[in-house]
Amino acid sequence: MKMKDEVGHRYGMLTVIGRAPSINSSARWVCKCDCGNTVIAMGHHLRSGSKKSCGCLQHKNIVGQRFGRLVVLEELPGSRIRCKCDCGNETVVLRPNLRSGNTKSCGCLKKESGYSDLTGQRFGRLTVIRRVENPFDSHAAWLCKCDCGNETVVLSCNLKSGDTRSCGCLRKLPQIKDEMGNRYGKLTVIGPAPPKGKGAWWLCQCDCGNTTVASGGNLRNGNNRSCGCLRREKRKSIDG
């Protein structure tokens, strides 16, 4: 059965940033939580909704946090949460519905037509935070958070077409080639990795099932073609 690639997908407060070693044939994923922590989660736990954060939602007061169009104002008895919607209305919702993402607004999203809700979706280096007013034309506009930390407003059409994939930092860094999805030897690039030196570094999935981190330069010049299993196989054939 082909494994679903979850890189870039968002589940609750978690954004999938890379693959983690599997356990008993079950796919696991490295996720970045909105609170700043990273956590490893099973793919089926993410898709079922049983894993929505690094655990911070269960232990921290959520007053002031944003869920879709809703900002939490007050926690009420009985798992009820009073929220302020971006449209200006206040509403009371159940904590489980807020945490699962089933409730993202006071109801105004259902009343609006002519656009799809992009909140939480990822386009290139941009993650959509919320919709904002566009006084210039009828196109929906969205406030987005770039991987570099900047925020920018982008039209729906530009996000969906791929014309806008960052806040502009990609144009400022032309030397960094986007390697997502590219294949080098037995390695497939599945996400960015923290830099270990000059240039961009990438998290790669090897055909043998392991993951490894390699620089873009080493991938393109052929220095990295596997997680190391090719060298082990070559030594084994020589010894044999």
N, C-alpha and C positions, 0 to 999 in steps of 0.2 A: 504494500500500500504506500503510495507516494505521500511524503511528509509535506504538510502545508507550511509554507514559508511565512513566518509571523513578523519578520523584521520590518519595523516601521509602523506596525499596527498598534493601536491604543486600546487598552482595557481599563476602564475606571481611571485611576491615577497613574497607571503604569503604561510606559511606552517601551516596546520591545526594541532592543538595540543590538542584539546578537544571539548566536546559538551557544548553548552550553552542552557539555557531554550528556548523552542520553543515559537513562537508568532503566534496565529491563525493557529495552526497545521503546520506551516512552520518551518523546521529544521534550527537552527542557530549554528554557529561553532566559537570557539575561535581560532584565527589565530595569528601566530608570523610573523611579517614583517622582511625582511632582514635588515631594518634600526634599528631594535631593539624594536620597539613598538609592542603592541598587539592590536587586534581589533576583534570585533564580526561581522560576516558576514552571510547572508543568503546562504544556500546551492546552490540555483538556481542562485544567483548572482555570486558565485564562478565558477560554471560550465559553465555559459554563457559567462564568461570573463568580465563582467561589474565591477567586484571587483578584482583588481590585486595587491593592496597595501593598506596600512593603510591610504593612502591619500598623502603620501610623494611625489609620482611621479608627482602629480598635482601642487605641491608647491615648489619643490626643483630642483636645477640645477642637472642634471644627469651626467655631465661630470665626468669620472673616474669610473662610475658604470658599472657592468658587467651584461650582458644579454646573457645567454648561452655561446657561444664562443666569443662574441663581447664585447669589452670594448669601452665605449664612449669617443671619442677624442674631439668632437666639436659639438655644436648645430648650425645648419644652418637655414636660413630663410625658411619659408614654411613647417614647421614641419619635416624638413630633419635633419638627424643625421649622422655625420661622425664617423665611428667606425674602430677599429683595431681588426682583427680576430686573434685567436690563431695560425692559420696557417701562419701568417705573412702578409696577404693581408689587404688592407684597402677597405672599402665599404661605400656607402651612403644609408641609409635606412630611411623609414618613421617612425616617432615617434609612431603612433598607432600600426604598425606591430612589433616594438621593444617591446613596453609595453605589447602587447597581447601575446607575445611568438611565433607569426607566423614566425618571422625571428630570427634565433639563430646563424647564421654564415654568411660568405660571399658567401656561396653556396657550400663550400667544404663538408659539411655534406651530401649533396645529391649525391656528386660525389664518396664518400667513400662507400665501401660495406663490408660485412662480420661482421658487428656488429650493434646493435641497439643503438640509442642515449639514454643514461641514465641520461643526465643532468637534475637536479631538482628532480629526483626520490629519494625515501627514502628506506633504507634497514637497519632494526634494529635502531641503534642510529646514522647511517650515512646518510647524505644528499649529493648527488653527485653534485660537483661544475662544473667540466669540464673534458674532456678527456686529458690525457697526453701521451707523447711518452713512448713506452716500448721497449728498445733496446735489451731485452733478448729473447723474443719469439714473436709469432704472436698474442697473446691474447691482447685484448684492456685493457688498464689500465686507472683508473679514480682517480682524486683528489677528496677526500671526506672530509666534515666537520662533526666531531663528536659532539654529544650533550654536551660533556664535554668541547668543545672549541678547541680541537686539530684537526689538519689536517693530513690525511694519504692517501697513494696511494694504491688502491686495484684493483685486476684483476676482469673483468666482471664475470668470472665463479665463483669466490668466493663470489661476491655480490649476484648473482642470486641463488646460491645454499644455501645461508645462512651460509656458513662457516665463513665469516667475517661480524660481526654485530656491531663492534665498532673499535676504534683506538687501542684497547687493554685494555681500562680502565675497561671493564666488567670482565676481568681476574683478575685485581687488586682489584676488589670489589666483591668477590664471595658471600658475605653475602647479596647482593642486588639481589633478585629474580625478573626476568622480569615477571610481572603480566598481561601484555597486553592481553586482550581477555578472561582472566580467570573470572569465575563466582563464587560469594559467596553470598548465599541466594538470595535476589532480586537484587543484585548489579552485574554489568558487568564492568570490568575495561576497560576504553577507552583511557587512556593516563597518562603520568607522571604529577605530580603536585609539586609545590614548597614545599620544606620540612618545616614542622612546629615543628620538633623536631628530635630525633634520627631516623635513618633508612629512607627507601624510603616511599614516600607518593604518592597516586594515585587518579586520577580523575575517578569517577565511575558514571555510568548511572543506575538509579533505575528503576524497572519495572513500577513504577507509573508515570515515565516521568521526575522526578527531577534528578538533578546531585548533587553529594556530594564528599567530599575529605576525604580519610581514609588512615591510615598507613597500610603498608603491613602486619605488625604483627597483627593488629586488624582484618584485613580481614581473615587471615589464622586461627586465634584462635577463630573466630566466634563472636567477640565483635561487629563487624559492619556487619550487614546482610541486611540493608536497609538504606534509607536516613533519617529514623526516622518514616516513615509511619507505620511500623509494631508496634511500641510502641503506636502510636495514635490509631491504629485499636484495639489493645488489651485493652486500656483504655476505648474505646467506647463500646466494648462488655461487659466489666465489669460494666460500668455505666448503660448500657441498661438492 
